[in-house]
């Protein structure tokens, strides 16, 4: 889409874009370029020389079992937490959209968890799920030692998934509810007049109409799970026990800042960048389709 | 609706209520734990009847984590990001929509690509840039030989240095450097009728006057939506403030949460203080969401396109 009427002094026009361009050059393109350069060299942590090594950094991370462990658990984390968050949000939004009494109230309060910072939610869940205090600790009284996120990797993973999905139920709920409300009421009323039940209306009318939102949320939730999980992991488990919650972003930061392995961290960043770019392109494809449908 | 479905209605109420309980429970439990004393908070399971030490715990958490200045830092940081976003992206969108200049498409794509890579992914090199914000320009001068030329001619050695670690600009600017708001404004500007622009030009308004007197007042709803969403997003940032502030005087409240994790080394863990601190940190964004819900939802749905 283009404007017919524009201003003729385009030299002034460029000036309006200059602040943003300076900012993205300094804090976006330069660091991104730097990451590519670092990933191809062997970088000394305290300045000094660097040696061109080509793709060696990538070879060494791809050969490292630790890295593949991190990739596997990141994918597990993304899949389970996206499934929980979107599934719960879809059910809640569909029921809220039935507009029974009290649905206004639910449409307001179910959004609140998204306002809370991920690390704060992690802190709350760290207490609730703590093995020696809080709520879940009861199971340890009945069966001693059955629940211990400090020692058991699966328990620790369950902790970060709980804290993360809790926040993102609210997020997906916002989008699902908006999508349901965008469906013309008359469509559903007409189907009801024809005698179709609530469930039939959901599967045959509402669900097909919100599939673009489902695809959109699927991609957004997966990309967010790569980024927003840092605070949760840092507060709840610090990547442990035995690297069982050492997700990709967490590993990049700890290798880069604690391990001072700039080249390895940069190579890992590039892999993650490519992953996110592929997902984003995929997403824009679907958004294009959505515009087409209308 | 036209039919009567008593069983389904009952189920709907039950499931929605369960959803409400799941959404509210963690916040409520944090508040209850914050009101217990050290022995009660470590009871298994925790008693859900609030204790009496709420204000005392809040006070302790406030002073041990030094939350006053931290909350102020968070406020400055989040407002700075929101204001920067609202202003800069409006300028860029105006330039992209209302002018035809060579290279406009290139600029559009340069801005667009920044949507793809979140700060978390490029944190390590961005940290290096922030520790000397002029290093990209120094490198350009060095590589192109300009600094060598200047040194030969004038004898002055050029070393540009602007360290932004432990400063508000260092916290704020890298988070502003993405395109989220630009596309929100762009979509909105494209819906503004051309007749308005023509009329303004007929009356002799230049581009700057049109921008300030017509476009900005019309975009107030957009600004509220974008401002709210960006404020919350920045307030809830964790990794970036943690990396950039080594000096506690610039630390933000969310990044400070880590200090509150009780260590169980001997004695009972001080969960009551930790939960009081968590409550203080999570309340401001909750209040913003509750008060600004309309703008928040609108901002989310339109920025994420």
Interface residues (C-beta under 8 A of the other chain):
Chain A: X1 X3 X4 X5 X6 X7 X9 X10 X11 X12 X13 X14 X15 X16 X17 X19 X20 X21 X23 X24 X25 X26 X27 X28 X29 X30 X31 X32 X34 X35 X38 X88 X91 X92 X95 X96 X98 X100 X102 X103 X106 X108 X109 X110 X111 X112 X113 X114 X115 X116 X117 X118 X119 X120 X121 X123 X124 X125 X126 X127 X128 X130 X132 X133 X134 X135 X137 X138 X140 X141 X166 X169 X170 X171 X174 X175 X178 X188 X189 X192 X193 X197 X198 X216 X220 X223 X226 X227 X230 X231 X234 X235 X249 X252 X253 X256 X257 X262 X265 X266 X269 X272 X273 X276 X277 X280 X287
Chain B: X1 X2 X3 X5 X8 X9 X12 X13 X15 X16 X19 X20 X22 X23 X24 X26 X27 X29 X30 X33 X41 X42 X43 X44 X45 X46 X88 X89 X91 X92 X94 X95 X96 X97 X98 X99 X100 X101 X107 X110 X111 X114 X115 X116 X117 X118 X120 X121 X122 X123 X124 X125 X126 X127 X128 X129 X130 X133 X136 X173 X174 X176 X177 X178 X179 X182 X190 X194 X197 X198 X201 X206 X207 X208 X210 X211 X232 X235 X236 X238 X239 X242 X243 X254 X255 X257 X258 X260 X261 X264 X269 X271 X274 X275 X278 X281 X282 X285 X286 X288 X289 X290 X293 X296 X297 X300 X301 X304 X305
